[in-house]
Amino acid sequence: MLFRSAAHSVSPAQSLVYVAGLLLVLMSSFGMLLMHKERADEALVRQATVDALTGAYNRGPFAEFADRELARAQRAGAPVSLMMLDIDRFKSINDNHGHPAGDQVLRHFAARVNHCLRKGDLLVRYGGEEFCVLLPGISAEGATNIAERIRSEVASSPIRIGE
């Protein structure tokens, strides 16, 4: 029978099951919304801190990272080094081969630099073709060795664009 007569009443247990089911559906929906919001917030933080093209950190959060690392190094009496890297003649790449080629060079360069760094080192895209590397626990001599390793890695892995 699909319809109940007016004389048939709903028991308190049936009402309780109905309300509990409704609450379960509402709570599940709310939980899903919270999970979606958390993922969206994580994506926004990543967009604000990481350069989408190169995967290096953006310039924005760099000062915060550097301040924190410098304070830690000062407390521990440990060295910390900072390197500035710049791609020579990058403007001519964009001018002669177009911006997509320049983007390819930037991605390749960042990958080669990351290959030379340790897990705790920080690569930052500071400007168009300018990068910084923060090296916690590395002295000036060690930074010079890493800089040479980066130079050698980049020089030994040319990138071919078109013909």
N, C-alpha and C positions, 0 to 999 in steps of 0.2 A: 504494500500500500504506500503510495507516494505522499499522500496528504494525511495529516492527523486530524482527527475530529477535535472539535472545541473542547470536548470533555476530557481529552487526553492531556495530562500535564507533564512537564519536564521535571525529572527528579533533580535534587540538589547535586547528586554525583554527576549526572549528565552535564549540568551547567558548569561544574567545576572542571570537567574534562574539556569542555568547549573553550572555557576561558584560558585554561592551561595551554591548549593547542594554539590559540590565538596569540598568547604571550610568547610562546616558543617561536612562532613565525616572525613576530615583531622583533624579538631579540636577535634572531638569526640575520634578519635583514639589517639591523643596526650594526651587528658585528661585521657583516660584509662591507658595509659603508666605511666603517673604521679601518678595515684592512686596505680598502681601495685608497682612502685618504692617506694612510701611512706610506703606501707605495708612491703615490703622487708627490708627497712631501720629500721622500728620498730622491726622486727624480729631479725635483726642483733644486734641492741642495747640490746634487751632482752637476746640474747645468750651471749653477752659480759658482762652482769651485773648479770644474774641470773643463778645459778647452775641448770642444767636441771634435775639432779637426785633428789634433795631435795626441790627445789623451793626457797631455801635461796639465798641471794645475794652472789656473788663471792667475793673472796678476793680483786680482782683488784679495783673495785670502792669503797671499804670500806674506804680507807684513805680519799678520797674526801668527802664521807658522814660524816665521823667522824670529819674531820676538819671543815666542815660547821656547824655541830651540836655543836661542842665545842665553836666555835666563837659565835654562837647564844646564848648558855648558858652563856658565859662570859659576853656578852652585857647585858643580862637580869638578871645576877646575880643568875641564876637558877642552880640547881645541874644537873649533868649528870653522869651516871654510866656505866661501861663497865664490862661485865662478860666474862670469858673464860670458855668454856665447852668442855669436852673431854669424849669420850665413853671408859670406862674401858674395858680392855681385848678385844678390837675390833680386833686386829690382830689374836687372837685365833678363832674368829668367821669366818674370811676369811679362815684361815688355816684349820679349822675342817669342815666347812660347805660350803665353796666356796664363790667366789665373788658375785654371785647373791644373796646369803643370806645376805652378808654384805651390799649390796645395799638396800635390803629390810629393814635391821636394820637402815640404815642411813635415809631412807625415813620416817620410823616410828618415829624415834627420832626427826627429824625436825618437823614433824606434831605435836608431843606431846609438843615440846617447843613452837611452834607457838600458840598452844592452850592456853598457859599461858601468852602470851604477849598482849600488847595493840596495837592498830592500828599504832601508831607512832613509836613503837619500831622496831629495825632493827636486824634481824637474818642474820648472815654471816657465810658461810662455809669457814673457815679459812685454813683448811688443810684437810687431808684425813678424819679423824673422829673428827676433832677439829672445834669448832664453837665459835663465839663471839656473844654477844648480847649487843647492844648499847641501853641504856635506858635514853632518854631525860627526864629531870624533875624529876628524881628519885635519892634520896639520897642513901648513902651507906647502911643505915638501910633498906630502901625500896628495894634495890637491893638484900639484904640478904633474905628478905621475898620472893621475886620473885624467887630467886635461890632455896629456900626450896620448893616453889610451883612446880617448874620445876622438882626437884629431886623426889618429891612425885608423880607427874603425870607420870614420866617415870617409877618409881618403881612399880606403881600400874597398869601399862598397859603393861604387858609382851607381847612379840611378839613370835608367834609360827612359826617355820620354819621346814617344813617337819615333821618328826616324832620325 
